[in-house]
């Protein structure tokens, strides 16, 4: 009986310790207190980070892409996530958010109410973003229109419907380490920042383990399409087989070296990349060619 009691006590202590470790871990206010955002610079960050690709209404085009009313549905092995309204509407969007609120959301996955966000918001990638870039993004987003469309709840079954489980996920998978570590040329390092942090390429192109964490040992090695339709391709050099100019051309026009055209959600990525200066697309190309091959 004494052993059983000790096992119970140890179990409770362990559970309590995990609860403490897995609580939301927001940034300190000092992380952004001395930053002033530049809206003009923030526009390129907005496109690089793909905010409109997920948070604009389904099939929105042109100026309508800047109305971040949400509603797009994203299927996964854990259920269906529905992009929320992140327009400047105070009641239904994020119009009353501070810079610290935005920084916590996209780099820590923590809501203004202190709850975990699901990693369908790719904060596992955005965690690598510079705080000045977050400040510039915030400044640009404040210039965008408000929309009163209510956000819809995600469609998740138990236990994934419980946000408390996300804390343990973060302990395992939320890091600001680079998937491609080491010293790179300045151009490739810029490409790494764009591809790994802002454009979050690995979120789609990297296989995941059974808990939904990216398998960085097979970085950009391709993955099943969460929609169940086809497979997201391996874009490591040995499989892609493209030159740097080929990659730049694709990210600019959406045409492959074989004159096939981009489709699906990747069309949004190309549209976003086309907003960036060509030097950034060249940087992404140099970075991709430096990534180790993955089977």
C-alpha positions as CSV (number, residue, x, y, z in Angstrom):
1,X,0.0,0.0,0.0
2,X,2.8,2.4,0.8
3,X,4.3,1.9,-2.7
4,X,1.0,2.6,-4.3
5,X,0.5,5.8,-2.2
6,X,4.0,7.0,-3.3
7,X,3.2,6.2,-6.9
8,X,0.0,8.2,-6.7
9,X,1.9,11.1,-5.0
10,X,4.6,11.0,-7.7
11,X,2.0,10.8,-10.4
12,X,0.2,13.9,-9.0
13,X,3.5,15.8,-8.7
14,X,4.4,14.9,-12.2
15,X,1.1,15.9,-13.6
16,X,1.3,19.2,-11.6
17,X,4.8,19.9,-13.0
18,X,3.6,19.2,-16.5
19,X,0.7,21.6,-16.0
20,X,3.0,24.3,-14.9
21,X,5.4,23.7,-17.8
22,X,2.6,23.6,-20.3
23,X,0.9,26.8,-19.3
24,X,0.9,29.6,-22.0
25,X,4.2,31.4,-22.0
26,X,3.6,34.9,-23.3
27,X,6.3,37.5,-24.1
28,X,7.3,40.1,-21.6
29,X,5.9,43.5,-22.4
30,X,9.5,44.7,-22.8
31,X,9.9,42.6,-25.9
32,X,8.0,45.2,-28.0
33,X,7.8,48.3,-25.7
34,X,10.5,50.3,-27.6
35,X,9.4,49.3,-31.1
36,X,7.6,51.5,-33.7
37,X,6.2,49.9,-36.7
38,X,6.6,51.0,-40.3
39,X,3.4,50.3,-42.3
40,X,5.1,50.6,-45.7
41,X,7.7,48.0,-44.8
42,X,5.0,45.9,-43.1
43,X,3.2,45.5,-46.3
44,X,5.9,43.2,-47.7
45,X,6.0,41.3,-44.4
46,X,2.2,40.9,-44.7
47,X,2.6,39.2,-48.1
48,X,5.6,37.2,-47.1
49,X,3.9,35.7,-44.1
50,X,0.8,34.8,-46.1
51,X,-1.8,36.4,-43.8
52,X,-4.3,36.9,-46.6
53,X,-3.8,33.4,-48.1
54,X,-5.6,31.9,-45.0
55,X,-7.6,34.7,-43.5
56,X,-9.2,36.3,-46.6
57,X,-12.6,34.9,-47.5
58,X,-12.5,31.8,-49.7
59,X,-11.7,32.7,-53.3
60,X,-11.2,36.4,-52.6
61,X,-9.2,38.2,-55.2
62,X,-7.6,41.7,-55.6
63,X,-8.6,44.2,-52.9
64,X,-10.9,41.7,-51.3
65,X,-7.9,39.8,-50.2
66,X,-7.2,42.6,-47.7
67,X,-10.5,42.0,-46.0
68,X,-9.4,39.4,-43.5
69,X,-12.8,38.2,-42.6
70,X,-11.7,34.5,-42.3
71,X,-13.9,31.5,-43.0
72,X,-11.6,29.3,-45.0
73,X,-11.6,25.6,-43.9
74,X,-8.5,23.6,-43.5
75,X,-8.8,19.9,-43.0
76,X,-6.3,17.9,-40.9
77,X,-5.9,14.5,-39.1
78,X,-7.1,16.3,-36.0
79,X,-10.3,17.9,-37.4
80,X,-11.2,20.9,-39.5
81,X,-9.7,24.3,-38.6
82,X,-11.6,27.4,-39.7
83,X,-9.6,30.6,-40.2
84,X,-10.8,33.3,-37.8
85,X,-11.6,36.9,-38.7
86,X,-8.4,39.0,-38.1
87,X,-9.7,42.2,-39.7
88,X,-9.7,45.5,-37.8
89,X,-13.2,45.0,-36.5
90,X,-13.1,45.5,-32.8
91,X,-15.9,43.0,-31.9
92,X,-15.3,40.2,-34.4
93,X,-11.7,40.8,-35.4
94,X,-8.5,42.0,-33.8
95,X,-9.1,45.7,-34.0
96,X,-8.4,46.2,-30.3
97,X,-5.2,44.1,-30.2
98,X,-2.0,45.7,-29.1
99,X,1.4,45.0,-30.7
100,X,2.1,42.7,-27.8
101,X,-1.1,40.8,-28.5
102,X,-0.1,40.2,-32.1
103,X,3.5,39.3,-31.1
104,X,2.2,36.8,-28.6
105,X,-0.2,35.3,-31.0
106,X,2.2,34.7,-33.9
107,X,5.4,33.9,-32.1
108,X,4.1,32.2,-28.9
109,X,0.7,30.9,-29.9
110,X,-0.9,32.7,-27.0
111,X,-4.2,34.7,-27.2
112,X,-4.8,38.0,-25.5
113,X,-6.9,36.1,-23.0
114,X,-3.9,33.9,-22.2
115,X,-5.1,30.7,-23.9
116,X,-3.2,28.5,-26.3
117,X,-3.8,28.9,-30.0
118,X,-3.8,25.8,-32.2
119,X,-0.7,25.4,-34.3
120,X,-2.8,25.6,-37.4
121,X,-1.7,29.2,-36.9
122,X,2.0,28.5,-37.9
123,X,3.6,30.1,-34.9
124,X,6.0,27.1,-34.9
125,X,7.6,29.0,-37.8
126,X,6.7,32.6,-37.0
127,X,8.5,32.0,-33.7
128,X,11.7,32.8,-35.6
129,X,10.5,36.2,-36.7
130,X,12.3,39.4,-35.6
131,X,10.2,41.6,-33.3
132,X,10.8,44.6,-35.5
133,X,9.2,42.7,-38.4
134,X,6.2,41.9,-36.2
135,X,5.9,45.6,-35.3
136,X,6.0,46.5,-39.0
137,X,3.4,43.9,-39.8
138,X,1.2,45.2,-37.0
139,X,1.5,48.8,-38.4
140,X,0.4,47.6,-41.8
141,X,-2.5,45.5,-40.5
142,X,-3.9,48.6,-38.7
143,X,-4.4,50.2,-42.2
144,X,-6.6,47.4,-43.4
145,X,-10.4,47.4,-43.3
146,X,-12.7,46.1,-40.6
147,X,-15.2,43.4,-41.3
148,X,-18.0,42.2,-38.9
149,X,-18.2,38.6,-40.1
150,X,-18.1,36.4,-36.9
151,X,-15.4,33.8,-36.6
152,X,-16.6,30.2,-36.7
153,X,-15.5,27.6,-34.1
154,X,-13.1,24.9,-35.2
155,X,-14.6,21.5,-35.8
156,X,-12.4,19.2,-33.6
157,X,-13.3,16.1,-31.6
158,X,-12.0,15.2,-28.1
159,X,-9.2,15.4,-27.0
160,X,-8.1,17.9,-29.7
161,X,-11.0,20.2,-28.7
162,X,-9.2,20.8,-25.4
163,X,-6.7,23.6,-25.8
164,X,-4.8,22.5,-22.7
165,X,-3.3,19.7,-24.7
166,X,-1.5,22.3,-26.9
167,X,0.9,23.2,-24.0
168,X,2.5,19.8,-24.1
169,X,2.7,20.0,-27.9
170,X,4.6,23.3,-27.6
171,X,7.1,21.8,-25.1
172,X,8.0,19.3,-27.7
173,X,7.8,21.3,-31.0
174,X,7.9,25.1,-30.4
175,X,11.4,26.3,-30.9
176,X,13.2,29.2,-32.6
177,X,16.0,26.9,-33.8
178,X,16.6,26.9,-37.6
179,X,15.8,23.7,-39.5
180,X,19.0,24.4,-41.6
181,X,21.5,25.4,-38.9
182,X,24.9,26.7,-39.3
183,X,26.5,29.7,-41.0
184,X,25.2,30.6,-44.5
185,X,26.0,33.3,-46.9
186,X,24.2,36.5,-46.3
187,X,21.9,35.8,-49.2
188,X,21.1,32.2,-48.1
189,X,20.6,33.4,-44.6
190,X,18.0,35.9,-45.8
191,X,16.4,33.1,-47.8
192,X,16.3,30.9,-44.7
193,X,14.6,33.7,-42.8
194,X,12.0,34.1,-45.5
195,X,11.4,30.4,-46.1
196,X,11.6,29.0,-42.5
197,X,10.1,31.9,-40.6
198,X,7.9,34.2,-42.6
199,X,6.7,32.1,-45.5
200,X,6.6,29.0,-43.3
201,X,7.4,26.6,-46.2
202,X,8.1,23.7,-43.9
203,X,4.5,23.8,-42.5
204,X,3.3,22.2,-45.8
205,X,6.4,20.7,-47.4
206,X,7.8,18.8,-44.3
207,X,6.3,15.5,-43.1
208,X,4.9,15.4,-39.6
209,X,5.0,12.8,-36.9
210,X,1.9,11.3,-35.3
211,X,1.6,14.3,-32.9
212,X,1.6,16.8,-35.7
213,X,5.2,18.1,-35.2
214,X,7.4,18.7,-38.2
215,X,10.0,16.0,-38.8
216,X,13.0,18.4,-39.3
217,X,15.2,15.4,-40.2
218,X,13.3,15.3,-43.5
219,X,13.0,19.0,-43.9
220,X,11.0,20.0,-47.0
221,X,10.9,16.3,-48.0
222,X,7.2,16.4,-49.0
223,X,4.1,15.3,-47.1
224,X,0.6,14.0,-47.6
225,X,-1.9,16.8,-48.5
226,X,-4.1,17.2,-45.4
227,X,-7.1,17.5,-47.7
228,X,-6.5,13.9,-48.8
229,X,-6.0,15.0,-52.4
230,X,-2.5,14.1,-53.6
231,X,0.8,14.9,-52.0
232,X,2.7,18.1,-51.3
233,X,6.0,17.7,-53.2
234,X,9.5,17.2,-52.0
235,X,11.3,20.5,-52.8
236,X,14.9,19.5,-51.7
237,X,17.4,19.9,-54.5
238,X,17.8,16.3,-55.5
239,X,14.0,15.9,-56.0
240,X,13.2,19.3,-57.3
241,X,16.0,19.4,-59.9
242,X,15.7,23.1,-60.6
243,X,18.3,25.7,-60.9
244,X,18.3,29.0,-59.0
245,X,16.9,30.9,-62.0
246,X,14.2,28.2,-62.3
247,X,13.1,28.7,-58.7
248,X,13.1,32.5,-59.1
249,X,11.0,32.3,-62.2
250,X,8.5,30.0,-60.6
251,X,8.2,32.2,-57.5
252,X,7.7,35.2,-59.8
253,X,5.3,33.9,-62.5
254,X,4.0,30.5,-61.2
255,X,5.4,28.7,-64.3
256,X,7.7,25.7,-63.9
257,X,10.7,25.1,-66.2
258,X,8.4,22.7,-68.1
259,X,5.8,25.5,-68.5
260,X,3.4,23.8,-66.1
261,X,1.5,26.3,-64.0
262,X,1.1,26.6,-60.2
263,X,-2.1,25.4,-58.7
264,X,-3.9,24.9,-55.4
265,X,-2.8,26.8,-52.3
266,X,0.6,27.2,-53.8
267,X,-0.9,29.8,-56.1
268,X,-1.3,32.0,-53.1
269,X,2.3,31.5,-52.1
270,X,3.5,32.5,-55.6
271,X,1.2,35.5,-55.5
272,X,2.7,36.5,-52.1
273,X,6.3,36.0,-53.3
274,X,5.7,38.1,-56.3
275,X,5.2,41.1,-54.0
276,X,8.7,40.8,-52.7
277,X,11.8,42.2,-54.4
278,X,13.5,39.8,-56.8
279,X,16.5,39.8,-54.4
280,X,14.3,38.0,-51.8
281,X,13.2,35.4,-54.3
282,X,16.9,34.9,-55.3
283,X,17.7,34.5,-51.6
284,X,15.0,31.8,-51.2
285,X,16.4,30.0,-54.3
286,X,19.9,30.0,-52.8
287,X,18.5,28.7,-49.5
288,X,16.5,25.9,-51.1
289,X,19.6,24.7,-53.0
290,X,21.5,24.5,-49.7
291,X,18.9,22.3,-48.0
292,X,20.0,18.6,-47.6
293,X,18.3,16.1,-49.9
294,X,15.4,14.2,-48.3
295,X,13.9,11.0,-49.5
